[in-house]
Amino acid sequence: MADTILVPLELPDPEPLSPVLVDDLSSLDVVVLGHYDLPEQTPVRDAREQFGDAAQATLDEVAETFADAGATVRTRLVFGKDRATTIERVAAEEECAAELDPAPTERIERILVPLPDVAEFDRLPAFVRLLSEDSTQEITLFHVVEGEERRERGETVVAETRERLVEDGFNAESVDTLVVEGDGHDEEILRVAAEYDAVVMYEPESNVTDRVFGSLADRIADETGDPVIVVNRDY
């Protein structure tokens, strides 16, 4: 059974999906989620009656592109006011192993893989491999340390992950590592991600910054133009 990935789109006018991403994800089960953001005073029932048919037609068109590429695909349409909560709920209901935060891209030659403090391996390689099978020339395992005393641990995390990727069949020459010291974890990831074409990362723990500025994945996609695959570490 293939892993399931959630592809959330903002309705009524979603950003076009890159054909590169559609092709790369075609071996998965895909759930295309359309979130139709409503003004505070608009009843969901009225919005669904007024906009439901057009919104579903938009989702069906996106789903067809995945189906044409060979993916198993289904759609979910939600009218509401809280995008983040909707994504979290639907991902749980559909048992999604990952979520795509889409952004336009013509090619994926360099992939950044930010790593948490503990070397984790379970699902990460599968999603890195999806994006790296064709044109990718470099995969960088990246870790941010706060304070020089933690650098040794950071070096161990990226080295252990690299070793396991190579054992899993990745080309050793294409897998690089990078450890940087910085006080702002998210800011360092954003800074480095700007030099890459895509990001694959484990789902970070939510914090107050997410509620103010959006999730880290959203910020990467918005500020760098990189598509981001967020892998659910608990699934």
C-alpha positions in Angstrom: 0.0 0.0 0.0 1.4 3.4 -1.0 1.9 6.2 1.4 -0.7 9.0 1.3 0.2 12.6 0.9 -2.1 15.6 1.5 -2.0 18.4 -1.1 -3.8 21.4 0.4 -5.1 24.1 -2.0 -6.5 27.5 -1.3 -9.8 28.1 -3.1 -11.4 29.6 -5.1 -8.2 30.4 -7.1 -5.4 27.9 -6.2 -1.9 28.4 -7.4 -1.1 26.0 -10.3 0.7 22.8 -9.4 4.1 22.2 -11.0 4.1 19.3 -13.4 7.4 18.3 -11.9 5.7 17.8 -8.5 2.7 16.0 -10.0 5.0 13.5 -11.7 7.2 13.1 -8.6 4.2 12.3 -6.4 2.4 10.1 -8.9 3.4 6.8 -7.1 1.5 7.9 -3.9 -2.1 8.0 -2.9 -3.0 11.7 -3.1 -5.6 13.6 -1.2 -6.3 16.9 -2.8 -7.8 19.2 -0.1 -9.6 22.3 -1.2 -9.9 24.8 1.7 -12.4 27.6 0.9 -11.6 30.5 3.3 -14.8 32.2 4.5 -15.3 35.7 5.9 -16.1 35.7 9.6 -19.8 36.2 9.2 -20.5 33.9 6.2 -22.4 30.7 7.2 -20.7 27.5 5.8 -24.0 26.2 4.5 -24.7 29.3 2.4 -21.2 29.3 1.0 -21.4 25.6 0.1 -24.7 26.2 -1.7 -23.3 29.2 -3.6 -19.8 28.1 -4.4 -19.7 24.3 -3.8 -20.1 23.1 -7.4 -17.5 25.5 -8.8 -15.1 24.6 -6.0 -15.5 20.9 -6.5 -15.0 21.3 -10.3 -11.6 23.0 -9.5 -10.6 20.2 -7.2 -11.6 17.6 -9.8 -9.5 19.3 -12.4 -6.4 19.2 -10.1 -7.2 15.5 -9.2 -7.3 14.6 -12.9 -3.7 15.8 -13.4 -2.6 13.4 -10.7 -4.7 10.6 -12.0 -3.3 11.1 -15.5 0.2 10.8 -14.0 -0.7 7.5 -12.4 -1.6 8.4 -8.9 -4.5 7.2 -6.9 -6.3 10.3 -5.9 -9.4 11.5 -4.0 -10.6 15.0 -3.0 -11.9 16.7 0.1 -13.6 20.1 0.0 -13.9 22.1 3.2 -15.5 25.5 3.8 -14.2 27.2 6.9 -12.1 29.9 8.6 -9.2 28.0 10.1 -6.9 26.6 7.4 -4.3 25.1 9.7 -6.8 23.2 11.8 -8.6 21.9 8.7 -5.3 20.6 7.3 -4.4 18.9 10.6 -7.8 17.3 10.9 -8.0 16.0 7.3 -4.5 14.7 7.4 -5.4 12.6 10.5 -8.7 11.4 9.0 -7.0 10.4 5.7 -4.0 8.9 7.6 -1.5 11.0 5.6 2.2 10.2 6.0 3.1 13.7 4.6 1.8 17.0 3.4 2.9 19.0 0.4 3.2 22.7 0.7 3.2 23.5 -3.0 5.2 26.2 -4.7 5.9 26.7 -8.4 9.1 25.0 -9.6 10.5 23.9 -13.0 13.2 21.6 -11.7 14.5 20.1 -8.5 18.3 20.0 -8.6 19.1 20.7 -5.0 17.1 19.4 -2.0 17.5 20.7 1.6 16.6 18.3 4.4 16.5 20.0 7.8 16.9 17.5 10.6 15.7 17.6 14.2 18.0 17.0 17.2 17.6 13.2 17.0 18.5 11.3 13.9 15.2 10.0 12.6 15.0 7.8 9.5 11.7 6.0 9.1 9.8 7.8 6.3 12.2 10.6 5.4 14.2 8.7 2.7 11.1 7.7 0.8 10.0 11.3 0.3 13.5 12.5 -0.5 13.8 9.8 -3.1 10.5 10.8 -4.7 11.9 14.3 -5.5 15.4 13.2 -6.3 15.0 10.4 -8.9 15.5 12.5 -12.0 17.4 15.7 -12.1 18.6 16.1 -8.5 22.4 16.6 -8.1 22.6 17.5 -4.4 20.8 16.5 -1.2 22.0 18.5 1.9 21.3 17.2 5.4 21.0 20.3 7.4 21.0 21.0 11.2 21.0 24.2 13.3 22.8 24.2 16.6 22.4 26.8 19.3 25.8 27.3 20.9 29.1 25.8 20.0 28.9 23.2 22.7 26.1 21.5 20.7 27.9 21.3 17.4 29.3 17.9 18.1 25.8 16.5 18.6 24.6 18.2 15.4 27.5 16.7 13.4 26.6 13.3 14.7 22.9 13.7 13.7 23.7 14.6 10.1 26.5 12.0 9.8 24.3 9.2 11.1 21.5 10.2 8.8 23.8 10.4 5.8 25.2 7.0 6.5 21.7 5.5 6.6 20.7 7.2 3.4 23.7 5.8 1.6 22.9 2.3 3.1 19.4 2.8 1.7 20.8 3.2 -1.8 21.4 7.0 -2.2 24.5 8.0 -4.1 27.1 9.0 -1.5 28.5 11.7 -3.8 25.1 13.5 -4.0 24.5 13.5 -0.2 26.1 16.4 1.6 25.9 17.7 5.2 25.8 21.2 6.7 25.7 22.2 10.4 25.4 25.9 11.3 25.3 27.8 14.6 22.5 30.3 15.1 20.1 31.6 17.7 17.1 31.5 15.3 16.4 28.0 14.2 13.6 28.8 11.7 15.4 31.9 10.4 18.5 29.8 9.6 16.4 27.2 7.7 14.7 30.0 5.8 18.1 31.6 4.9 19.6 28.4 3.7 16.5 27.1 1.9 16.6 30.1 -0.4 19.6 28.4 -2.1 17.7 25.2 -2.8 14.8 24.0 -5.1 12.8 22.0 -2.6 12.7 21.1 1.1 11.8 17.8 2.8 11.5 17.9 6.5 9.9 16.3 9.5 6.8 18.0 11.0 8.2 20.5 13.6 6.5 21.0 16.9 4.0 23.9 16.7 4.7 27.1 18.6 3.4 30.6 19.1 5.3 31.8 16.1 3.3 29.5 13.9 0.1 31.2 15.0 1.4 34.6 14.2 3.5 34.1 11.0 2.2 30.7 9.7 3.9 27.3 9.9 7.6 27.0 9.0 6.7 25.1 5.9 4.3 27.9 4.8 7.0 30.4 5.4 9.6 28.5 3.4 7.2 28.1 0.4 6.1 31.7 0.6 9.5 33.4 1.1 11.7 31.1 -1.0 9.4 29.7 -3.6 10.5 26.2 -2.6 7.9 23.4 -2.5 8.0 21.7 0.9 7.1 18.1 1.9 6.4 17.8 5.6 6.7 14.2 6.8 4.5 13.2 9.8 7.0 11.6 12.2 4.2 10.0 14.3 2.3 8.2 11.5 
